[in-house]
């Protein structure tokens, strides 16, 4: 029996997000195996993924208290965190586990685990590659990540490009210590769910700040939208437009054609499936979950050749020069005007998405975990 102690930190940082989804998917699958015992010291969570699993700790009396406080709209976040901290410290003291899995880069656990092995997953090297965007980082990612990369028993990189970037910044690390394991795809299209969407739109998904390059996309889209008043650009998720973003879009006179929409988890597939194309102008991704989501929904993708994106999308992506608005405009226009081309890339994406499977990823993670214990 392999006993794994799973660190809770990412589930307190994210309500939604690729990292918390990754751990939820992997450990939900591993928890069904008879020879693995997983302990996650959380009673209740706001995280959209983990709260619907069997990974949470059951404590009826505590849950009754938390539910009463929630009913009266009294925040329980700090109380839950305190209880979680007490629980994990109890496990640290008992030392009744074989392996520790940190879910983000806070190295608090090093003073507790002694000689126990730990496996670190590195999702990207964006903080090191583009430090200009992270001058005010509350999680001190660069320094903490360095400590954990050097001390980890094994490292999982989410793409070959991420492994290459780790070795660029840490050339002294043995490449054999780093295993590449791709994410799977979680997205499911449910035709019974109805989502009110425009007839004709291009799609952008997720955060929009700095290296995500959303403003670059807006500028490239201006002539296309001006020439086609029926076409829209939907920015799905990422929070409402800021005042600055709203002003930026208004300057081009296209504010009625660029809209921000939030979505429930089970609605996202509809956004992809009904879009003319998904545009992903990001200047760096360690993996790029939206790319796989888009392919799995049969939505053609226009994206950059930056970071891991060509590795993940392969020949199912249409690539543009990340410094040329004109090239992005041309690639979008090419898809808009050619239905056969859209169908071709839709089929390529559906085929290519099959290589990203959470069950396979969980199996590969388990092998890394076993090897780190042995």
One Martini backbone bead per residue (centre of mass of N, CA, C, O) as a GRO file, in nm:
protein
  374
    1UNK     BB    1   0.092   0.039   0.027
    2UNK     BB    2   0.049   0.367  -0.085
    3UNK     BB    3   0.122   0.672   0.092
    4UNK     BB    4  -0.037   0.990   0.034
    5UNK     BB    5   0.049   1.332   0.083
    6UNK     BB    6  -0.164   1.608   0.012
    7UNK     BB    7  -0.135   1.921  -0.065
    8UNK     BB    8  -0.358   2.221  -0.023
    9UNK     BB    9  -0.269   2.507  -0.143
   10UNK     BB   10  -0.416   2.535  -0.428
   11UNK     BB   11  -0.717   2.521  -0.304
   12UNK     BB   12  -0.678   2.820  -0.177
   13UNK     BB   13  -0.604   2.980  -0.451
   14UNK     BB   14  -0.830   2.817  -0.617
   15UNK     BB   15  -1.135   2.786  -0.788
   16UNK     BB   16  -0.997   2.805  -1.058
   17UNK     BB   17  -0.776   2.592  -1.252
   18UNK     BB   18  -0.528   2.395  -1.386
   19UNK     BB   19  -0.388   2.287  -1.127
   20UNK     BB   20  -0.634   2.188  -0.960
   21UNK     BB   21  -0.736   2.004  -1.181
   22UNK     BB   22  -0.499   1.814  -1.207
   23UNK     BB   23  -0.508   1.697  -0.915
   24UNK     BB   24  -0.798   1.602  -0.922
   25UNK     BB   25  -0.776   1.403  -1.155
   26UNK     BB   26  -0.543   1.223  -1.059
   27UNK     BB   27  -0.659   1.157  -0.758
   28UNK     BB   28  -0.932   1.041  -0.839
   29UNK     BB   29  -0.809   0.797  -0.983
   30UNK     BB   30  -0.610   0.685  -0.762
   31UNK     BB   31  -0.832   0.643  -0.531
   32UNK     BB   32  -0.947   0.370  -0.681
   33UNK     BB   33  -0.708   0.228  -0.581
   34UNK     BB   34  -0.613  -0.030  -0.362
   35UNK     BB   35  -0.278   0.056  -0.339
   36UNK     BB   36  -0.393   0.354  -0.257
   37UNK     BB   37  -0.337   0.622  -0.017
   38UNK     BB   38  -0.517   0.930   0.024
   39UNK     BB   39  -0.428   1.253   0.178
   40UNK     BB   40  -0.649   1.538   0.224
   41UNK     BB   41  -0.647   1.834   0.438
   42UNK     BB   42  -0.985   1.867   0.374
   43UNK     BB   43  -1.323   1.949   0.438
   44UNK     BB   44  -1.364   2.224   0.276
   45UNK     BB   45  -1.439   2.384  -0.054
   46UNK     BB   46  -1.423   2.630  -0.327
   47UNK     BB   47  -1.328   2.440  -0.523
   48UNK     BB   48  -1.470   2.323  -0.815
   49UNK     BB   49  -1.335   2.029  -0.810
   50UNK     BB   50  -1.282   1.907  -0.516
   51UNK     BB   51  -1.582   1.934  -0.393
   52UNK     BB   52  -1.676   1.676  -0.600
   53UNK     BB   53  -1.524   1.471  -0.417
   54UNK     BB   54  -1.367   1.201  -0.212
   55UNK     BB   55  -1.103   1.363  -0.085
   56UNK     BB   56  -1.243   1.462   0.146
   57UNK     BB   57  -1.290   1.513   0.476
   58UNK     BB   58  -1.480   1.354   0.718
   59UNK     BB   59  -1.695   1.578   0.934
   60UNK     BB   60  -1.993   1.621   1.053
   61UNK     BB   61  -1.976   1.842   1.272
   62UNK     BB   62  -1.811   2.045   1.107
   63UNK     BB   63  -2.005   2.063   0.863
   64UNK     BB   64  -2.244   2.176   1.018
   65UNK     BB   65  -2.106   2.435   1.110
   66UNK     BB   66  -2.025   2.539   0.827
   67UNK     BB   67  -2.317   2.545   0.710
   68UNK     BB   68  -2.428   2.751   0.908
   69UNK     BB   69  -2.232   2.980   0.843
   70UNK     BB   70  -2.300   2.989   0.539
   71UNK     BB   71  -2.602   3.055   0.571
   72UNK     BB   72  -2.509   3.337   0.729
   73UNK     BB   73  -2.264   3.454   0.565
   74UNK     BB   74  -2.005   3.335   0.705
   75UNK     BB   75  -1.685   3.327   0.692
   76UNK     BB   76  -1.466   3.013   0.662
   77UNK     BB   77  -1.178   3.021   0.547
   78UNK     BB   78  -0.981   3.055   0.794
   79UNK     BB   79  -1.094   2.817   0.955
   80UNK     BB   80  -1.037   2.594   0.745
   81UNK     BB   81  -0.733   2.646   0.729
   82UNK     BB   82  -0.669   2.584   1.024
   83UNK     BB   83  -0.774   2.291   1.019
   84UNK     BB   84  -0.585   2.196   0.796
   85UNK     BB   85  -0.316   2.258   0.940
   86UNK     BB   86  -0.367   2.067   1.179
   87UNK     BB   87  -0.391   1.808   1.011
   88UNK     BB   88  -0.112   1.806   0.868
   89UNK     BB   89   0.059   1.814   1.128
   90UNK     BB   90  -0.035   1.542   1.230
   91UNK     BB   91   0.088   1.383   0.988
   92UNK     BB   92   0.377   1.472   1.021
   93UNK     BB   93   0.415   1.350   1.308
   94UNK     BB   94   0.333   1.048   1.232
   95UNK     BB   95   0.466   0.951   0.950
   96UNK     BB   96   0.209   0.804   0.776
   97UNK     BB   97   0.398   0.814   0.500
   98UNK     BB   98   0.572   0.797   0.172
   99UNK     BB   99   0.450   1.066   0.024
  100UNK     BB  100   0.493   1.396  -0.105
  101UNK     BB  101   0.258   1.650  -0.250
  102UNK     BB  102   0.302   1.935  -0.396
  103UNK     BB  103   0.084   2.201  -0.545
  104UNK     BB  104   0.309   2.412  -0.490
  105UNK     BB  105   0.587   2.646  -0.386
  106UNK     BB  106   0.555   2.612  -0.091
  107UNK     BB  107   0.818   2.509   0.153
  108UNK     BB  108   0.698   2.446   0.446
  109UNK     BB  109   0.739   2.115   0.453
  110UNK     BB  110   1.049   2.065   0.494
  111UNK     BB  111   1.045   2.077   0.820
  112UNK     BB  112   0.862   1.794   0.833
  113UNK     BB  113   0.962   1.541   0.629
  114UNK     BB  114   1.255   1.503   0.604
  115UNK     BB  115   1.325   1.196   0.421
  116UNK     BB  116   1.092   1.229   0.258
  117UNK     BB  117   0.956   1.210  -0.036
  118UNK     BB  118   0.919   1.436  -0.331
  119UNK     BB  119   0.687   1.554  -0.587
  120UNK     BB  120   0.729   1.784  -0.852
  121UNK     BB  121   0.532   2.011  -1.031
  122UNK     BB  122   0.595   2.172  -1.346
  123UNK     BB  123   0.409   2.404  -1.547
  124UNK     BB  124   0.627   2.642  -1.566
  125UNK     BB  125   0.861   2.940  -1.665
  126UNK     BB  126   0.737   3.236  -1.657
  127UNK     BB  127   0.882   3.389  -1.423
  128UNK     BB  128   1.167   3.351  -1.561
  129UNK     BB  129   1.107   3.448  -1.860
  130UNK     BB  130   0.888   3.696  -1.740
  131UNK     BB  131   0.954   3.906  -1.487
  132UNK     BB  132   0.800   4.177  -1.570
  133UNK     BB  133   0.506   4.041  -1.474
  134UNK     BB  134   0.634   3.968  -1.150
  135UNK     BB  135   0.706   4.204  -0.930
  136UNK     BB  136   0.426   4.118  -0.762
  137UNK     BB  137   0.477   3.826  -0.575
  138UNK     BB  138   0.310   3.658  -0.321
  139UNK     BB  139   0.464   3.355  -0.376
  140UNK     BB  140   0.763   3.352  -0.451
  141UNK     BB  141   0.830   3.156  -0.696
  142UNK     BB  142   1.129   3.160  -0.779
  143UNK     BB  143   1.259   3.085  -0.503
  144UNK     BB  144   1.082   2.838  -0.430
  145UNK     BB  145   1.126   2.669  -0.684
  146UNK     BB  146   1.429   2.635  -0.652
  147UNK     BB  147   1.425   2.476  -0.391
  148UNK     BB  148   1.241   2.236  -0.499
  149UNK     BB  149   1.400   2.144  -0.746
  150UNK     BB  150   1.662   2.068  -0.582
  151UNK     BB  151   1.501   1.867  -0.362
  152UNK     BB  152   1.363   1.685  -0.535
  153UNK     BB  153   1.323   1.362  -0.627
  154UNK     BB  154   1.104   1.447  -0.840
  155UNK     BB  155   1.000   1.562  -1.175
  156UNK     BB  156   0.718   1.712  -1.329
  157UNK     BB  157   0.653   1.777  -1.664
  158UNK     BB  158   0.400   1.904  -1.896
  159UNK     BB  159   0.648   1.930  -2.100
  160UNK     BB  160   0.921   1.945  -2.301
  161UNK     BB  161   0.951   2.251  -2.285
  162UNK     BB  162   0.958   2.267  -1.975
  163UNK     BB  163   1.207   2.093  -1.941
  164UNK     BB  164   1.394   2.277  -2.103
  165UNK     BB  165   1.352   2.528  -1.917
  166UNK     BB  166   1.458   2.407  -1.658
  167UNK     BB  167   1.750   2.344  -1.777
  168UNK     BB  168   1.821   2.638  -1.838
  169UNK     BB  169   1.801   2.732  -1.524
  170UNK     BB  170   1.900   2.411  -1.435
  171UNK     BB  171   2.181   2.257  -1.541
  172UNK     BB  172   2.242   2.069  -1.276
  173UNK     BB  173   2.013   1.900  -1.345
  174UNK     BB  174   1.902   1.591  -1.386
  175UNK     BB  175   1.718   1.482  -1.650
  176UNK     BB  176   1.621   1.209  -1.507
  177UNK     BB  177   1.441   1.365  -1.288
  178UNK     BB  178   1.262   1.434  -1.546
  179UNK     BB  179   0.918   1.401  -1.620
  180UNK     BB  180   0.690   1.365  -1.888
  181UNK     BB  181   0.343   1.482  -1.840
  182UNK     BB  182   0.049   1.500  -1.966
  183UNK     BB  183  -0.242   1.616  -1.994
  184UNK     BB  184  -0.574   1.613  -2.004
  185UNK     BB  185  -0.927   1.593  -2.071
  186UNK     BB  186  -1.236   1.736  -1.918
  187UNK     BB  187  -1.422   1.800  -2.140
  188UNK     BB  188  -1.791   1.827  -2.173
  189UNK     BB  189  -2.057   1.764  -2.391
  190UNK     BB  190  -2.397   1.888  -2.328
  191UNK     BB  191  -2.691   1.906  -2.509
  192UNK     BB  192  -2.894   1.979  -2.265
  193UNK     BB  193  -2.744   2.232  -2.251
  194UNK     BB  194  -2.816   2.581  -2.237
  195UNK     BB  195  -2.661   2.843  -2.440
  196UNK     BB  196  -2.631   3.186  -2.483
  197UNK     BB  197  -2.531   3.253  -2.817
  198UNK     BB  198  -2.403   3.366  -3.074
  199UNK     BB  199  -2.396   3.300  -3.412
  200UNK     BB  200  -2.111   3.481  -3.461
  201UNK     BB  201  -1.788   3.367  -3.335
  202UNK     BB  202  -1.508   3.433  -3.151
  203UNK     BB  203  -1.256   3.284  -2.926
  204UNK     BB  204  -1.174   3.361  -2.583
  205UNK     BB  205  -0.974   3.223  -2.300
  206UNK     BB  206  -0.936   3.377  -2.002
  207UNK     BB  207  -0.683   3.538  -1.926
  208UNK     BB  208  -0.553   3.890  -2.031
  209UNK     BB  209  -0.284   3.954  -1.927
  210UNK     BB  210  -0.011   4.040  -2.075
  211UNK     BB  211   0.114   3.750  -2.214
  212UNK     BB  212  -0.178   3.681  -2.334
  213UNK     BB  213  -0.246   3.909  -2.565
  214UNK     BB  214  -0.534   4.052  -2.604
  215UNK     BB  215  -0.478   4.333  -2.734
  216UNK     BB  216  -0.356   4.222  -2.990
  217UNK     BB  217  -0.615   4.088  -3.085
  218UNK     BB  218  -0.794   4.336  -3.100
  219UNK     BB  219  -0.626   4.491  -3.313
  220UNK     BB  220  -0.646   4.266  -3.531
  221UNK     BB  221  -0.978   4.272  -3.536
  222UNK     BB  222  -1.088   4.546  -3.627
  223UNK     BB  223  -1.132   4.516  -3.941
  224UNK     BB  224  -1.309   4.263  -3.924
  225UNK     BB  225  -1.542   4.389  -3.754
  226UNK     BB  226  -1.599   4.638  -3.937
  227UNK     BB  227  -1.672   4.433  -4.192
  228UNK     BB  228  -1.841   4.252  -3.957
  229UNK     BB  229  -2.125   4.310  -3.771
  230UNK     BB  230  -2.197   3.994  -3.696
  231UNK     BB  231  -1.933   3.972  -3.555
  232UNK     BB  232  -1.769   3.819  -3.268
  233UNK     BB  233  -1.601   3.858  -2.947
  234UNK     BB  234  -1.529   3.619  -2.696
  235UNK     BB  235  -1.461   3.654  -2.348
  236UNK     BB  236  -1.397   3.380  -2.154
  237UNK     BB  237  -1.369   3.473  -1.868
  238UNK     BB  238  -1.138   3.655  -1.655
  239UNK     BB  239  -1.342   3.850  -1.602
  240UNK     BB  240  -1.428   4.148  -1.613
  241UNK     BB  241  -1.388   4.422  -1.758
  242UNK     BB  242  -1.199   4.672  -1.733
  243UNK     BB  243  -1.181   5.000  -1.764
  244UNK     BB  244  -0.933   4.991  -1.951
  245UNK     BB  245  -1.044   4.784  -2.154
  246UNK     BB  246  -1.300   4.936  -2.235
  247UNK     BB  247  -1.153   5.185  -2.350
  248UNK     BB  248  -0.981   5.036  -2.558
  249UNK     BB  249  -1.225   4.926  -2.725
  250UNK     BB  250  -1.375   5.200  -2.776
  251UNK     BB  251  -1.152   5.337  -2.957
  252UNK     BB  252  -1.257   5.136  -3.209
  253UNK     BB  253  -1.580   5.096  -3.215
  254UNK     BB  254  -1.630   4.763  -3.087
  255UNK     BB  255  -1.801   4.714  -2.814
  256UNK     BB  256  -2.047   4.536  -2.938
  257UNK     BB  257  -1.830   4.289  -3.040
  258UNK     BB  258  -1.701   4.282  -2.742
  259UNK     BB  259  -1.735   4.018  -2.503
  260UNK     BB  260  -1.802   3.920  -2.171
  261UNK     BB  261  -1.808   3.575  -2.036
  262UNK     BB  262  -1.938   3.370  -1.821
  263UNK     BB  263  -1.906   3.029  -1.672
  264UNK     BB  264  -1.980   2.717  -1.640
  265UNK     BB  265  -1.826   2.425  -1.653
  266UNK     BB  266  -2.069   2.285  -1.837
  267UNK     BB  267  -2.047   2.530  -2.075
  268UNK     BB  268  -1.772   2.553  -2.230
  269UNK     BB  269  -1.812   2.360  -2.473
  270UNK     BB  270  -2.013   2.551  -2.620
  271UNK     BB  271  -1.816   2.776  -2.690
  272UNK     BB  272  -1.641   2.604  -2.876
  273UNK     BB  273  -1.847   2.450  -3.065
  274UNK     BB  274  -1.980   2.746  -3.177
  275UNK     BB  275  -1.724   2.842  -3.288
  276UNK     BB  276  -1.530   2.931  -3.547
  277UNK     BB  277  -1.287   3.009  -3.341
  278UNK     BB  278  -0.981   2.978  -3.161
  279UNK     BB  279  -0.789   3.226  -2.983
  280UNK     BB  280  -0.420   3.200  -2.897
  281UNK     BB  281  -0.186   3.465  -2.815
  282UNK     BB  282   0.017   3.350  -2.635
  283UNK     BB  283   0.370   3.383  -2.527
  284UNK     BB  284   0.316   3.155  -2.292
  285UNK     BB  285   0.325   2.792  -2.224
  286UNK     BB  286   0.348   2.489  -2.057
  287UNK     BB  287   0.073   2.383  -2.214
  288UNK     BB  288  -0.254   2.445  -2.273
  289UNK     BB  289  -0.562   2.360  -2.210
  290UNK     BB  290  -0.742   2.515  -2.425
  291UNK     BB  291  -0.633   2.357  -2.667
  292UNK     BB  292  -0.755   2.081  -2.591
  293UNK     BB  293  -1.046   2.172  -2.560
  294UNK     BB  294  -1.086   2.268  -2.849
  295UNK     BB  295  -1.021   2.002  -2.994
  296UNK     BB  296  -1.238   1.826  -2.836
  297UNK     BB  297  -1.471   2.028  -2.980
  298UNK     BB  298  -1.393   2.105  -3.285
  299UNK     BB  299  -1.211   2.371  -3.267
  300UNK     BB  300  -1.045   2.585  -3.428
  301UNK     BB  301  -0.694   2.697  -3.422
  302UNK     BB  302  -0.528   3.005  -3.325
  303UNK     BB  303  -0.165   3.031  -3.284
  304UNK     BB  304   0.129   3.023  -3.142
  305UNK     BB  305   0.494   2.934  -3.126
  306UNK     BB  306   0.490   2.933  -2.817
  307UNK     BB  307   0.637   2.734  -2.629
  308UNK     BB  308   0.421   2.445  -2.614
  309UNK     BB  309   0.206   2.474  -2.846
  310UNK     BB  310   0.318   2.300  -3.086
  311UNK     BB  311   0.330   2.039  -2.916
  312UNK     BB  312   0.018   2.022  -2.848
  313UNK     BB  313  -0.118   2.085  -3.143
  314UNK     BB  314   0.041   2.059  -3.386
  315UNK     BB  315  -0.134   2.005  -3.695
  316UNK     BB  316  -0.408   2.141  -3.553
  317UNK     BB  317  -0.272   2.417  -3.601
  318UNK     BB  318  -0.279   2.772  -3.653
  319UNK     BB  319  -0.007   2.979  -3.726
  320UNK     BB  320   0.139   3.281  -3.589
  321UNK     BB  321   0.292   3.574  -3.571
  322UNK     BB  322   0.339   3.723  -3.256
  323UNK     BB  323   0.433   4.021  -3.411
  324UNK     BB  324   0.173   3.999  -3.623
  325UNK     BB  325  -0.125   4.131  -3.693
  326UNK     BB  326  -0.155   4.055  -3.992
  327UNK     BB  327  -0.121   3.748  -3.962
  328UNK     BB  328  -0.359   3.704  -3.776
  329UNK     BB  329  -0.571   3.825  -3.963
  330UNK     BB  330  -0.526   3.628  -4.199
  331UNK     BB  331  -0.593   3.364  -4.045
  332UNK     BB  332  -0.880   3.440  -3.968
  333UNK     BB  333  -0.987   3.504  -4.252
  334UNK     BB  334  -0.934   3.225  -4.370
  335UNK     BB  335  -1.144   3.080  -4.188
  336UNK     BB  336  -1.399   3.256  -4.242
  337UNK     BB  337  -1.383   3.189  -4.576
  338UNK     BB  338  -1.338   2.856  -4.501
  339UNK     BB  339  -1.518   2.580  -4.436
  340UNK     BB  340  -1.327   2.343  -4.512
  341UNK     BB  341  -1.096   2.431  -4.329
  342UNK     BB  342  -1.248   2.413  -4.065
  343UNK     BB  343  -1.316   2.112  -4.089
  344UNK     BB  344  -1.028   2.008  -4.104
  345UNK     BB  345  -0.936   2.127  -3.816
  346UNK     BB  346  -1.152   1.988  -3.653
  347UNK     BB  347  -1.064   1.694  -3.716
  348UNK     BB  348  -0.773   1.716  -3.623
  349UNK     BB  349  -0.839   1.789  -3.329
  350UNK     BB  350  -1.005   1.541  -3.246
  351UNK     BB  351  -0.769   1.344  -3.296
  352UNK     BB  352  -0.541   1.482  -3.120
  353UNK     BB  353  -0.694   1.480  -2.835
  354UNK     BB  354  -0.660   1.165  -2.772
  355UNK     BB  355  -0.363   1.195  -2.634
  356UNK     BB  356  -0.536   1.329  -2.390
  357UNK     BB  357  -0.522   1.143  -2.080
  358UNK     BB  358  -0.589   1.099  -1.748
  359UNK     BB  359  -0.534   0.796  -1.710
  360UNK     BB  360  -0.251   0.802  -1.824
  361UNK     BB  361  -0.138   1.020  -1.638
  362UNK     BB  362  -0.187   0.867  -1.371
  363UNK     BB  363  -0.010   0.623  -1.437
  364UNK     BB  364   0.255   0.785  -1.472
  365UNK     BB  365   0.257   0.911  -1.192
  366UNK     BB  366   0.268   0.648  -1.031
  367UNK     BB  367   0.548   0.563  -1.136
  368UNK     BB  368   0.697   0.805  -1.017
  369UNK     BB  369   0.617   0.760  -0.723
  370UNK     BB  370   0.740   0.476  -0.692
  371UNK     BB  371   1.034   0.556  -0.773
  372UNK     BB  372   1.071   0.763  -0.535
  373UNK     BB  373   1.047   0.550  -0.309
  374UNK     BB  374   1.269   0.341  -0.432
   0.00000   0.00000   0.00000
